[in-house]
Amino acid sequence: MYDLRRGAGTFKLEKCALLSIDYVHLKETVDWKEGWNDIPVIAGLNNEERSEFLRNILDHFRLEYAVHSDVLLKESVLQENEKVFSDKLRADWAFDDLKNLFPAYLRRKRLSSRSRGKSSSMVITSALGKYIRQFFAEKAPEFAFNRESYDEILDSLLALLEQAGFVVKQERRDAEGQATYIYQLRLDRIIWKPGDGKKVQRDVVKIRSYKSFQEKPNLFFKRIYETDFSKIKALRGEDHTGQLKNELRIDREERFRADFYKEENGKRVLDKDRIWSDSISALFCSPTMELGVDISALSVVHMRNAPPNAANYAQRSGRAGRSGQAALVMTYCSSYSPHDRNFFDNKEQLVAGVVEEPKLDLINRELIESHIHALVFSDIGIPDVRESVTELLDPDFPDCPLRPSVRERLSLKPAEALSFKTSVKRALETLWPKLEQETWFTDSWIERIIQELPTRLDRSLDRWRFSFKEAKATLDRATSEIANGVYQLNSDEYKRAKRLQDQATRQRDLLKNDIRGNHELSEFYVFRYLASEGFLPGYNFTRLPVRTFVSGKDDVGEYISRPRLIALREFGPLNVIYHNGNKYRIEQVVLPEIDSHLRNIRVCSKSGFWLDDSYETADLCPFTGIDLTDGDNRESFAGLLELSESRAEKKEYITCEEEERRRLGFAIDTYFTVKPDELSRVRRAEIKSDDQVLLNLSYIPASQLIQINKRDRAHTDDGFPIGMKTGFWKNSVDPEAKEEIRKVMLWSWNTADALYIEPLTSLALTPDAVLTLMYALKRGIERLFQIEPSELGVAKMGTTEEPNIFLYESSEGSLGILSQIVENVDTFKRVIEEAKAVCRYEEDDYLEPASYDDLLSYYNQPHHLQINRFDIRDALDKVLTCSIERRDTVTDSSYQNQYERLLRQMDSNSSTEKQFLDYLYKHKLRLPDSAQEEVDGLYVKPDFFYSPDTWVFCDGTPHDRPEIREDDAKKRAAIRERGDEVVVYYYKNSLDDLIQRYPDIFTKAVDE
């Protein structure tokens, strides 16, 4: 039915001139002069003109599907036949959503919100009203056509159509509760005739033109419809992506290969009947075509657009022509895409691609942590853990705690912990020289990772717990609604509750990995889940993905996941996503108590630095030292909601005309932050010409890249309306809604090594020139280190007038390349040399601002008009002859400000706290992030706190008393039990020894 809509009209038999529609008693009605007397202008027309007018009006009813039939299309009949439609129709031809199967009609007024079905307006501003106005203007220009005369004409016209037996009217209630009428064309007045194959009846009501023209039939589909498919194999296409369930993927690959055989007369022969009926002719794949899948029968690859670069082309085109067979590779290049046009003109640059080997930085803190987890976890061995997360925790308890046997097995004795520490050091032996240069890598760090294994495992299961609790709550709520007997079996409320019950049951089973088929390929196979959460290594799994639950056939459904920053777009409010040949819309955020998850955030507008709760009291930008008390230097955001799990509802099948995805565009801004305990790891340098600084460089290991989805691009106001109780996205804020509706903005994050570059005024660059420099440096780094363009991301930071450059490693894990630019002057100069070479200044006859041979690429298409290589020529020459000098990791002013703030926050009566703080300040060591902060959930207030999880106690003489020591031990044990670190400074002990014992916490903050 959806393919019969006007949007897919190019495929109708009418549009192919294979079908002609006529109407019973049309000629007699045209000849009925007395019936037309009450309609001005039309009454004076000849029969041919009047016939044209009447036919177009009746066609409008028909093409809007405002058709009446007591036998087939009455609402009661459609509802009675729901089960018949569901049971008898094959899945490929079934209705998408039977609960919305209602008749359509035309109306004079806006109907009550309780009215069901599709309705189209007939007011003067509607398509019908505009057609009648145009028709009258052509036939009688002098006629005074206005709203009043139109209403009179429409009254008379509808009365005529009803009297002539073409339409029926029924009474309804309008939006004000008053009586009004709806109109439908009688089905028994429509006559179907074969078309002549040449003439197409144009829809002149919806598609008007200033001059007449004869529409030609669609020859492509005309030939298809005229083909006798009983004599050729069935043509079937299916999608083939990484989101498919394993059983479905295997089935499609087998049907694509079509190696179907049967036994015949004792011989094994091809089963042609099955090949004709069951095989798949074409697979529609994601860009990577799922690497590792061998589709031996693949002989043709058709790319929807030109890939980003030659290496991508080689990877995709190489899927065809295996085992020496011939292959055809086609690439469609859109005339609207400058990227596609470039490679259409320079085909050899795309076809002759070379794939560079990937780069990976093994000195990566999170990577090593996950390998330590894996080493200990595998050596300990937990026999009962095989397939499901429920083998690690107990879902029968409200909080789903770790099973006691698991916690006990992972809580190591000192001798066991020492043995594992030795094993870890042995495994990392080849990396030891580089690891020793990292301040965080110490014996105590390894010990803490091993000791905290139960807590770390427990934390990695938090997102599973949240999803499981929500599925269980939905299931309990729906089951209760069904069991209380309030809803009638056929009511919409009962069907909704039953649908939610089925979906929640399916979600629960998926989370428990309690499904048929290959459990190891499930999204929630226990080891795959732990890898996606970063607890175990998992190079082929997205780390910490965001998931949405899509409802499938019979309301079962499945989870699909995306990387966080991609999900911010794809899983945005009311956005349309495509999965397994169907279209879904993101309808709901799965989050209890939404209000408690909203955050208010400040951003330094000059630098783009995001200040979260750990910087709540900061008056200066922690990254640049800019004064944030000046309102011009900061931007505040209220009502920020972190992107989390969501639900998507199936809307309709993807029709042939929807080749271009109609994805909503969002306004998304990018920021960055550094955790307080990581600021000391930032490596800074100045690019200087004599005593003049041209660029400030800052290498940020493990920076957080943050994006805010502010609004739909079609709107000007920030925020998306959401029901605060249900989590359903709304189209607008309705003050009369049953629940509170507020506007929120979505945000998400990713961790990546980054290089922050501040071009200073001495470099004399315009904002567009900074943009050009950004892409020149990106291309220079890519060429020098031989990495893919997709592996290095760029973003502008700061204001439009004074932008800064933010380069980050966008691939999973770290490449380890950006740190070299700050640490090695030769590396920086080689990057500049490559950037100059990219700009092709030595080619005197090349005068274009930029091209695909230099700065333009697939990834910077929105900025093509701003990029001009001549704007940065002098700047590159200046920088190339400069020196690079390392400077303080934290500005002196920022460090001093933090010290003074802590003096105000600490207990002024404690000399031990003052002694501890003064020691750190004197030796320029990292200062605490806060003082006298309470531990969440405990009645404990340590003296100092280091983000993210280290608490410091400074024990003076009062702590010599036995009762206080006993109380101290209980409180500190409670903190350790939650997985946090406790550091105790006792006034009689040496501070030198304490600092040496925790070198990963008390790092150097300012170079002396």
Summary of the structure (lengths in Angstrom):
residues: 1008
radius of gyration: 34.7
end to end distance: 75.4
largest distance: 114.2
contacts: 2933
relative contact order: 0.06
helix: 40%
strand: 21%
